[in-house]
Amino acid sequence: GLRYDVPLPWLGDDSNGSTGDNNRDDQVGSGRIGAPLTNMEKEGVADLHKAMDEIVPHVLEALWSGDEEDKNDDITTNSDSSNSYVAASGYLINKPGSKSQNWHKDGPDAGFIDCFVPLIDLNEELGPTSFRLDDDEDDELVPMINKGNILLFDYRTIHRGQGNTSEDTTRTLAYAVYRRREVDGDGTKKESGDVHNFPAALTLEYD
């Protein structure tokens, strides 16, 4: 396989509840699962995650504060400063010669937002992520974003990673799945991971 998902622990800002929460059902944010990192690598990942946390939770707070469609009895926005946390994180690696994925949704549930941050400038050869806006397969959107830009999309959006047709360039991007915080009827915070896509495995090969 030439396409890999490498899960990593979330090392972002503690203020949004993304790390070290003992009430979590999974251990993604606690650092107990994921690929092992050297101290230097951990510092670099932490800097990236903190930079993402300075932007993404504020965007999601504005998005979800007026979102009536996705509100239901199972999902309630908490009154804390952040109404989101990170349910999964890692890197997606797309090597030269990989094939395009099938069109898919990451899952059926409301309240998940995928966050992609490419680590190199994207072009058509590198196999960027493409999106279908409706059932017409010819209606395809392919954002060409640059290194460090942030791409956010609903977990339920139909998309696929395209094949990498370059000769020798690997496309690598950082990802995080932000989850709307749930609150039980008694006010207890409930935080569960993304069980559809990210079980507790060190490396998922999906191509």
Helices and strands as residue ranges (DSSP letters): E 3-7, G 14-16, H 39-53, H 56-65, E 84-94, E 112-118, G 124-126, E 129-132, E 140-141, E 151-154, E 159-161, E 171-180, E 182-183, E 189-190, E 204-205
